[in-house]
Amino acid sequence: MYLAVNGALAGLLAVADPIKPTTKLAVERLQADGIKVIMATGDGLTTARSVARQLGIEEVHGEVKPQDKERLVALRYRHGHRH
């Protein structure tokens, strides 16, 4: 959400749902098994980056529509990025 004062940008507010402890544990286990975890979310990029940072995920894509998520997976799979 953008905050404006007299029509000028005055700030930006990003809100994220709390991260469940089980999510962080799952990401850590996947990474320990050598699996590269990538976050693709419909949330704004600022929020997505914040959540990814907390989870230790390096590659993050924000503002991704459902059909674009499919394309992202297919593209990575075609180029041999299966892990």
C-alpha positions in Angstrom: 0.0 0.0 0.0 1.3 3.4 -0.9 0.8 6.4 1.4 0.4 9.8 -0.2 0.4 13.3 1.2 -0.9 16.1 -1.1 -0.5 13.7 -4.0 3.2 13.0 -3.3 4.5 9.6 -2.2 5.1 9.7 1.6 5.7 6.1 2.4 5.1 2.5 1.6 3.5 -0.1 3.8 4.1 -3.8 3.2 2.2 -6.4 5.2 2.9 -10.1 5.4 1.2 -13.0 7.2 3.3 -14.5 10.0 5.6 -17.3 9.0 4.8 -20.6 10.6 7.7 -22.3 12.4 7.0 -25.4 10.3 7.5 -23.5 7.1 11.0 -22.4 8.1 11.8 -26.0 9.2 10.5 -27.4 5.9 12.6 -24.9 3.8 15.7 -25.8 5.9 15.2 -29.5 5.4 14.8 -29.1 1.7 17.9 -27.0 1.5 19.8 -29.6 3.6 18.8 -32.2 1.1 20.4 -30.1 -1.7 17.1 -28.8 -3.1 17.1 -25.2 -4.2 14.0 -23.5 -2.9 12.6 -20.6 -5.0 9.7 -18.4 -3.8 7.1 -17.3 -6.4 4.2 -15.4 -4.9 1.4 -13.1 -5.9 2.5 -10.8 -3.0 4.3 -7.6 -3.7 8.1 -7.9 -4.3 9.0 -6.0 -1.1 6.9 -8.3 1.1 8.2 -11.4 -0.8 11.8 -10.4 -0.4 11.3 -9.8 3.4 9.7 -13.2 3.8 12.3 -14.9 1.6 15.1 -13.3 3.7 13.6 -14.7 6.9 13.3 -18.1 5.4 16.8 -18.1 3.9 15.5 -18.3 0.3 17.8 -16.5 -2.2 15.7 -16.5 -5.3 12.3 -14.8 -5.0 9.7 -13.6 -7.5 6.9 -11.3 -6.4 3.7 -10.2 -8.0 3.5 -13.4 -10.0 0.2 -14.5 -11.4 -0.8 -18.2 -11.2 -0.2 -18.8 -15.0 3.2 -17.1 -14.7 4.1 -19.5 -11.8 3.5 -22.4 -14.2 5.7 -20.8 -16.8 8.4 -20.2 -14.3 8.5 -23.8 -13.3 8.3 -25.0 -16.9 11.2 -22.7 -17.9 13.4 -23.8 -15.1 12.6 -27.5 -15.8 13.4 -27.1 -19.5 16.8 -25.6 -18.7 17.8 -28.3 -16.3 17.2 -26.5 -13.0 15.4 -29.3 -11.3 17.1 -28.9 -7.9 
